[in-house]
Amino acid sequence: MDREVAPDYIKTSRNRRWLLIAAAIIALGGILYLFRRSLGSTLESARIRTGIVETGDVENTLSASGVVIPAYEQIFTSPIRASIKRILLTPGTRVQPGQPIVELDKSLTQIEFERYKDQLELKQNSIEQLRMKLNKNLFDAEISDKIKSLNINKLRADYDDAKRLQKVGGGTAEDVTRAENALKIAELEKKQLENDLSYNRESMHASLRETELGAQIESKNLQELQHKLTRADIVADRKGVLTWVNENIGSSVNEGEMLAKVADLGSFRVDGSCSDVYTDQVRAGLSVIIKLNDVVLRGIITQVKPAVKDGIVEFVIQLDNAQNESLRPNMKVEVYVITSNSPKTLRVANGPAFTGKRKQFVYVLKDKTAYRREIETGLSNFDYVEIKSGLQPGEKVVLTDMNDYEHLEEISIQ
């Protein structure tokens, strides 16, 4: 018969099994650690990049982007509603002052100009007619006033005669009163006529002035249209290069629609942009560094545009060397805005070893051995990192990313 296994034996066997598993795990971990340590404690010199600690300036920068734009670019727009008749030059052509670029069909505007011209002539003719009519009315009013004056003189004489006849008994008081009333009525009528004459003079001048102002408006409209017709001859007014032209021959263009661009490719500027996170830091007067391929240029922010569009702040950069031969229109460039500067400080070339933390560990190379050391950093840019403490001038720092070896205090370099 089978006998039941003792509980103490079962417990002892279970404990022995767990001990064996734990010992195996510890042994395996130790082997992996020793294997990794044996592999990681030595590093080939060809796999690392180093930098020497030195004294110099470090400029703190924030990253932005930019586009190279000609410093001078003239945009030609259509001054009238017209259609494109001919394209006289192609993009990339150098233009001289007075050289035509685009020919527009101006026939409709020319017809409108002739219509305005006829309207002005009609207005001027109506002014002459009005002047003649007003002069006639004024002349008639003046003649009526003179006739009224003569009539008053006659009535005054009749009144005097009536008074003399009354004195000698040849007339009555009624005759004198009748003559006096007739004289007073005539005098009042003359005053009324003089008032009408004065009003007519002023009214005629006002009417004539109003008509003349209308003619002046017509004349200015005609001059404006004449100016637009002149500007419709799309002609370069200075030297440059034609960078763009509307080549849709026969298409209609509205007033103000762009037709061509002429740029002076001898001088450039940069239109920069960055995240609105840096709105408080970006301002006019700050120096900037521009990188295009292997060329590094410097400049200054001359204008920060007040509006923020889609989370982007835009600004204009004036280049110190605006005629650099590497500059090309619409070229994309890297822009670094210098927000602060530490002159004559300890610095080392920037590299993957620097994580952006104020305090971190780096490896210092000495006698083919890299020693782990804690340092404190300050300002940084794409070229240098400022060293606040932990390093001395002349020491050689490993710039390569050493995260895989951060557990080692020392690394042999072969």
HELIX and SHEET records of a PDB file:
HELIX    1   1 PRO A    7  GLY A   40  1                                  34    
HELIX    2   2 SER A   45  ARG A   47  5                                   3    
HELIX    3   3 SER A  107  VAL A  168  1                                  62    
HELIX    4   4 ALA A  173  ARG A  231  1                                  59    
HELIX    5   5 ASP A  276  TYR A  278  5                                   3    
HELIX    6   6 ASN A  403  TYR A  405  5                                   3    
SHEET    1   A 6 THR A  42  LEU A  43  0                                        
SHEET    2   A 6 GLU A 410  ILE A 413  1                                        
SHEET    3   A 6 THR A 369  SER A 380 -1                                        
SHEET    4   A 6 LYS A 359  LYS A 366 -1                                        
SHEET    5   A 6 LYS A 396  VAL A 398 -1                                        
SHEET    6   A 6 THR A  50  ILE A  52 -1                                        
SHEET    1   B 9 THR A  42  LEU A  43  0                                        
SHEET    2   B 9 GLU A 410  ILE A 413  1                                        
SHEET    3   B 9 THR A 369  SER A 380 -1                                        
SHEET    4   B 9 TYR A 384  SER A 389 -1                                        
SHEET    5   B 9 LYS A 332  ALA A 349 -1                                        
SHEET    6   B 9 GLU A  54  THR A  77 -1                                        
SHEET    7   B 9 MET A 258  SER A 275 -1                                        
SHEET    8   B 9 GLY A 240  VAL A 245 -1                                        
SHEET    9   B 9 ARG A  94  VAL A  95 -1                                        
SHEET    1   C 8 THR A  42  LEU A  43  0                                        
SHEET    2   C 8 GLU A 410  ILE A 413  1                                        
SHEET    3   C 8 THR A 369  SER A 380 -1                                        
SHEET    4   C 8 TYR A 384  SER A 389 -1                                        
SHEET    5   C 8 LYS A 332  ALA A 349 -1                                        
SHEET    6   C 8 SER A 287  LEU A 292 -1                                        
SHEET    7   C 8 VAL A 295  LYS A 309 -1                                        
SHEET    8   C 8 ILE A 312  LEU A 319 -1                                        
SHEET    1   D 4 ILE A 234  VAL A 235  0                                        
SHEET    2   D 4 PRO A 100  ASP A 105 -1                                        
SHEET    3   D 4 ALA A  82  ILE A  87 -1                                        
SHEET    4   D 4 SER A 252  VAL A 253 -1                                        
END                                                                             
